[in-house]
Amino acid sequence: RPFSRELLTGDTLGAARALLGARLVRDADGPPGTARRVGRIVEVEAYVGEDDRASHARMGPRARNRVMYGPAGVAYVYLVYGMHHCLNVVTGPVSFPAALLIRAVAPVEGIEGMHRARLDAGRRPVPDARLATGPGLVGVAFGIDRTFTGIDLCDPASGLHLEPAPPGEPSPRIIAAPRVGIAFAGEPWVSVPWRFLVEGSPSAGNGAR
């Protein structure tokens, strides 16, 4: 079942709440026996418009951020510190730059593959719940890099895509908090409550990249 693009085309803060509880899915594309990897999205961070001094769009359209100005539901992946690949979901109408950074995912399926990917990246073993507790760790667990920029996350045929929560799953209780790691942006951007977390999730709320 594809995730609704319509839920991502309106207000970015509303899209953030709609995305929590949805599934991030990486289809099996490795050696024989490799399982697909699925996780429940439990933490996101919103970046909204060129006025947002914490956003990559603050300097206007550039080669790096141009995908943020495109249609909702497309992936924007950037590299931090030369080593952390961070997945964003583009939101809002075309020509308005906004996106949601996927900060944390709770593993649901293909957990062995997530552990293997982590070890292959030279990281130490952790409990299942901590496999993707920061945006860079989401990238590691799901094998995401910048080649995924531009992929349609609302297309179930995409190797990396979004799916809605299973029917009957309770809606998550959501906490709003300030974003992290953006001191350079100054106020009011440091304090706006644009980070959204699933209350009580052991996979959310970790500051690690």
C-alpha beads as a LAMMPS data file, in Angstrom:
LAMMPS data file: protein, C-alpha beads

209 atoms
208 bonds

1 atom types
1 bond types

-500.0 500.0 xlo xhi
-500.0 500.0 ylo yhi
-500.0 500.0 zlo zhi

Masses

1 110.0

Atoms # bond

1 1 1 0.000 0.000 0.000
2 1 1 1.565 3.314 -1.032
3 1 1 1.819 6.171 1.420
4 1 1 -0.530 9.007 0.460
5 1 1 1.293 11.804 -1.360
6 1 1 -1.599 14.091 -0.468
7 1 1 -0.629 13.855 3.212
8 1 1 2.776 15.296 2.310
9 1 1 1.729 18.114 -0.025
10 1 1 0.162 20.419 2.548
11 1 1 1.500 21.907 5.764
12 1 1 4.871 20.371 6.652
13 1 1 4.145 20.204 10.383
14 1 1 0.941 18.328 9.664
15 1 1 2.859 16.032 7.326
16 1 1 5.328 15.344 10.144
17 1 1 2.557 14.075 12.381
18 1 1 1.093 11.995 9.543
19 1 1 4.466 10.386 8.865
20 1 1 4.983 9.158 12.433
21 1 1 3.941 5.519 12.638
22 1 1 4.337 5.003 8.896
23 1 1 6.810 2.420 7.595
24 1 1 10.118 3.043 5.903
25 1 1 10.775 0.108 3.578
26 1 1 13.980 -0.954 1.822
27 1 1 13.266 -3.791 -0.576
28 1 1 15.598 -6.775 -0.696
29 1 1 18.275 -6.062 -3.279
30 1 1 21.324 -7.859 -1.937
31 1 1 22.614 -11.439 -2.207
32 1 1 20.146 -14.351 -2.284
33 1 1 18.421 -14.646 1.070
34 1 1 18.644 -10.938 1.851
35 1 1 15.383 -9.835 3.442
36 1 1 13.690 -6.509 2.979
37 1 1 14.136 -4.050 5.844
38 1 1 11.159 -2.305 7.429
39 1 1 10.961 0.174 10.295
40 1 1 8.308 2.278 11.993
41 1 1 9.093 5.986 11.778
42 1 1 9.201 7.354 15.327
43 1 1 11.009 10.692 15.060
44 1 1 11.134 13.390 12.388
45 1 1 12.320 16.978 12.161
46 1 1 10.750 19.676 9.973
47 1 1 12.608 22.219 7.834
48 1 1 10.258 24.744 6.297
49 1 1 10.961 27.361 3.649
50 1 1 13.837 29.691 2.844
51 1 1 13.156 31.758 5.975
52 1 1 14.094 28.799 8.181
53 1 1 17.737 29.532 9.026
54 1 1 18.336 25.865 9.875
55 1 1 17.186 24.668 6.446
56 1 1 19.407 23.844 3.494
57 1 1 17.062 26.103 1.509
58 1 1 18.038 29.231 3.466
59 1 1 20.337 30.380 0.639
60 1 1 17.804 29.667 -2.089
61 1 1 17.898 26.913 -4.721
62 1 1 21.264 25.258 -5.312
63 1 1 22.385 22.062 -7.009
64 1 1 22.478 20.303 -3.636
65 1 1 19.002 21.301 -2.399
66 1 1 17.058 21.675 -5.638
67 1 1 15.051 18.515 -4.985
68 1 1 13.513 20.294 -1.969
69 1 1 11.696 22.568 -4.435
70 1 1 10.172 19.630 -6.279
71 1 1 7.118 17.455 -5.680
72 1 1 6.241 16.078 -2.263
73 1 1 7.158 12.497 -1.478
74 1 1 10.584 12.566 -3.112
75 1 1 13.746 11.659 -1.188
76 1 1 16.475 14.180 -0.397
77 1 1 19.644 12.565 0.975
78 1 1 22.619 14.623 2.098
79 1 1 25.955 13.832 3.682
80 1 1 27.045 15.247 7.057
81 1 1 30.681 15.334 8.232
82 1 1 31.625 13.344 5.168
83 1 1 30.190 10.147 6.636
84 1 1 26.512 10.346 7.723
85 1 1 23.850 9.940 5.023
86 1 1 20.595 11.545 6.173
87 1 1 17.211 10.811 4.588
88 1 1 14.622 13.561 4.143
89 1 1 11.112 13.396 2.698
90 1 1 10.221 16.436 0.589
91 1 1 6.915 18.057 1.592
92 1 1 4.669 20.920 0.578
93 1 1 3.708 22.278 -2.842
94 1 1 6.099 22.388 -5.787
95 1 1 8.505 25.390 -5.643
96 1 1 8.199 25.741 -1.844
97 1 1 11.278 24.152 -0.208
98 1 1 10.394 21.997 2.787
99 1 1 11.329 18.551 4.015
100 1 1 11.161 16.170 6.948
101 1 1 14.388 14.650 8.235
102 1 1 13.852 11.037 9.309
103 1 1 15.606 11.070 12.677
104 1 1 14.686 7.658 14.071
105 1 1 13.065 4.402 13.022
106 1 1 12.022 1.431 15.159
107 1 1 13.009 -1.849 13.438
108 1 1 10.074 -4.074 12.463
109 1 1 11.303 -6.497 9.803
110 1 1 14.668 -7.526 8.382
111 1 1 16.396 -6.730 11.672
112 1 1 19.236 -9.168 11.006
113 1 1 20.019 -7.260 7.819
114 1 1 20.109 -3.993 9.756
115 1 1 22.601 -5.469 12.209
116 1 1 24.704 -6.771 9.326
117 1 1 24.690 -3.360 7.628
118 1 1 25.783 -1.736 10.876
119 1 1 28.676 -4.161 11.343
120 1 1 29.706 -3.755 7.699
121 1 1 29.900 0.004 8.356
122 1 1 32.320 -0.628 11.221
123 1 1 29.914 0.197 14.039
124 1 1 29.627 -1.685 17.308
125 1 1 26.651 -3.976 18.036
126 1 1 23.609 -2.416 19.719
127 1 1 20.175 -3.672 20.843
128 1 1 17.522 -3.902 18.128
129 1 1 15.708 -0.777 19.342
130 1 1 18.862 1.352 18.938
131 1 1 19.749 0.345 15.374
132 1 1 18.345 3.525 13.822
133 1 1 18.214 6.072 16.642
134 1 1 19.624 9.012 14.710
135 1 1 19.432 10.183 11.088
136 1 1 22.875 8.858 10.171
137 1 1 22.051 5.520 11.773
138 1 1 18.839 5.321 9.746
139 1 1 21.040 5.660 6.668
140 1 1 23.316 2.851 7.845
141 1 1 20.509 0.467 8.855
142 1 1 18.707 0.887 5.528
143 1 1 21.751 1.173 3.265
144 1 1 20.869 4.705 2.131
145 1 1 23.263 7.055 0.358
146 1 1 23.020 10.106 -1.904
147 1 1 22.146 7.990 -4.937
148 1 1 18.652 7.756 -3.419
149 1 1 18.084 11.507 -3.846
150 1 1 15.132 12.006 -6.184
151 1 1 13.582 8.571 -5.656
152 1 1 9.797 8.620 -5.293
153 1 1 9.091 7.405 -1.770
154 1 1 5.353 7.221 -2.484
155 1 1 5.840 4.702 -5.300
156 1 1 5.693 1.136 -3.907
157 1 1 7.872 0.028 -6.831
158 1 1 10.766 2.153 -5.542
159 1 1 13.489 0.182 -3.771
160 1 1 13.137 2.615 -0.872
161 1 1 9.612 3.779 -0.117
162 1 1 7.009 4.631 2.499
163 1 1 3.991 2.587 3.501
164 1 1 1.143 3.562 5.838
165 1 1 0.810 1.880 9.211
166 1 1 -1.066 -1.436 9.085
167 1 1 -4.855 -1.200 9.415
168 1 1 -5.981 -1.211 13.028
169 1 1 -2.682 -0.032 14.478
170 1 1 -3.395 2.694 17.081
171 1 1 -2.355 6.224 16.192
172 1 1 0.811 7.185 18.060
173 1 1 0.899 9.718 20.857
174 1 1 3.137 12.515 19.612
175 1 1 5.496 14.867 21.441
176 1 1 6.752 18.126 19.880
177 1 1 10.182 19.441 20.888
178 1 1 12.916 21.781 19.573
179 1 1 15.197 20.533 16.834
180 1 1 18.736 19.468 17.709
181 1 1 22.172 20.328 16.347
182 1 1 21.158 23.686 14.826
183 1 1 22.667 26.242 17.233
184 1 1 24.130 28.054 14.219
185 1 1 20.614 29.080 13.128
186 1 1 19.948 31.271 16.179
187 1 1 16.563 32.213 17.533
188 1 1 13.702 31.735 16.969
189 1 1 14.761 28.721 14.907
190 1 1 16.604 26.943 17.702
191 1 1 13.489 26.895 19.882
192 1 1 10.614 26.221 17.477
193 1 1 9.043 22.834 18.365
194 1 1 9.547 21.252 14.958
195 1 1 10.897 17.889 16.104
196 1 1 8.163 15.282 16.507
197 1 1 8.559 12.011 18.420
198 1 1 6.401 8.997 19.209
199 1 1 5.928 9.104 22.961
200 1 1 7.487 6.155 24.780
201 1 1 9.386 4.717 21.821
202 1 1 12.812 3.380 22.886
203 1 1 14.061 4.179 19.393
204 1 1 13.260 7.917 19.563
205 1 1 14.891 10.823 21.332
206 1 1 18.546 9.936 20.862
207 1 1 20.744 12.844 19.804
208 1 1 23.164 10.677 17.834
209 1 1 23.521 11.118 14.120

Bonds

1 1 1 2
2 1 2 3
3 1 3 4
4 1 4 5
5 1 5 6
6 1 6 7
7 1 7 8
8 1 8 9
9 1 9 10
10 1 10 11
11 1 11 12
12 1 12 13
13 1 13 14
14 1 14 15
15 1 15 16
16 1 16 17
17 1 17 18
18 1 18 19
19 1 19 20
20 1 20 21
21 1 21 22
22 1 22 23
23 1 23 24
24 1 24 25
25 1 25 26
26 1 26 27
27 1 27 28
28 1 28 29
29 1 29 30
30 1 30 31
31 1 31 32
32 1 32 33
33 1 33 34
34 1 34 35
35 1 35 36
36 1 36 37
37 1 37 38
38 1 38 39
39 1 39 40
40 1 40 41
41 1 41 42
42 1 42 43
43 1 43 44
44 1 44 45
45 1 45 46
46 1 46 47
47 1 47 48
48 1 48 49
49 1 49 50
50 1 50 51
51 1 51 52
52 1 52 53
53 1 53 54
54 1 54 55
55 1 55 56
56 1 56 57
57 1 57 58
58 1 58 59
59 1 59 60
60 1 60 61
61 1 61 62
62 1 62 63
63 1 63 64
64 1 64 65
65 1 65 66
66 1 66 67
67 1 67 68
68 1 68 69
69 1 69 70
70 1 70 71
71 1 71 72
72 1 72 73
73 1 73 74
74 1 74 75
75 1 75 76
76 1 76 77
77 1 77 78
78 1 78 79
79 1 79 80
80 1 80 81
81 1 81 82
82 1 82 83
83 1 83 84
84 1 84 85
85 1 85 86
86 1 86 87
87 1 87 88
88 1 88 89
89 1 89 90
90 1 90 91
91 1 91 92
92 1 92 93
93 1 93 94
94 1 94 95
95 1 95 96
96 1 96 97
97 1 97 98
98 1 98 99
99 1 99 100
100 1 100 101
101 1 101 102
102 1 102 103
103 1 103 104
104 1 104 105
105 1 105 106
106 1 106 107
107 1 107 108
108 1 108 109
109 1 109 110
110 1 110 111
111 1 111 112
112 1 112 113
113 1 113 114
114 1 114 115
115 1 115 116
116 1 116 117
117 1 117 118
118 1 118 119
119 1 119 120
120 1 120 121
121 1 121 122
122 1 122 123
123 1 123 124
124 1 124 125
125 1 125 126
126 1 126 127
127 1 127 128
128 1 128 129
129 1 129 130
130 1 130 131
131 1 131 132
132 1 132 133
133 1 133 134
134 1 134 135
135 1 135 136
136 1 136 137
137 1 137 138
138 1 138 139
139 1 139 140
140 1 140 141
141 1 141 142
142 1 142 143
143 1 143 144
144 1 144 145
145 1 145 146
146 1 146 147
147 1 147 148
148 1 148 149
149 1 149 150
150 1 150 151
151 1 151 152
152 1 152 153
153 1 153 154
154 1 154 155
155 1 155 156
156 1 156 157
157 1 157 158
158 1 158 159
159 1 159 160
160 1 160 161
161 1 161 162
162 1 162 163
163 1 163 164
164 1 164 165
165 1 165 166
166 1 166 167
167 1 167 168
168 1 168 169
169 1 169 170
170 1 170 171
171 1 171 172
172 1 172 173
173 1 173 174
174 1 174 175
175 1 175 176
176 1 176 177
177 1 177 178
178 1 178 179
179 1 179 180
180 1 180 181
181 1 181 182
182 1 182 183
183 1 183 184
184 1 184 185
185 1 185 186
186 1 186 187
187 1 187 188
188 1 188 189
189 1 189 190
190 1 190 191
191 1 191 192
192 1 192 193
193 1 193 194
194 1 194 195
195 1 195 196
196 1 196 197
197 1 197 198
198 1 198 199
199 1 199 200
200 1 200 201
201 1 201 202
202 1 202 203
203 1 203 204
204 1 204 205
205 1 205 206
206 1 206 207
207 1 207 208
208 1 208 209
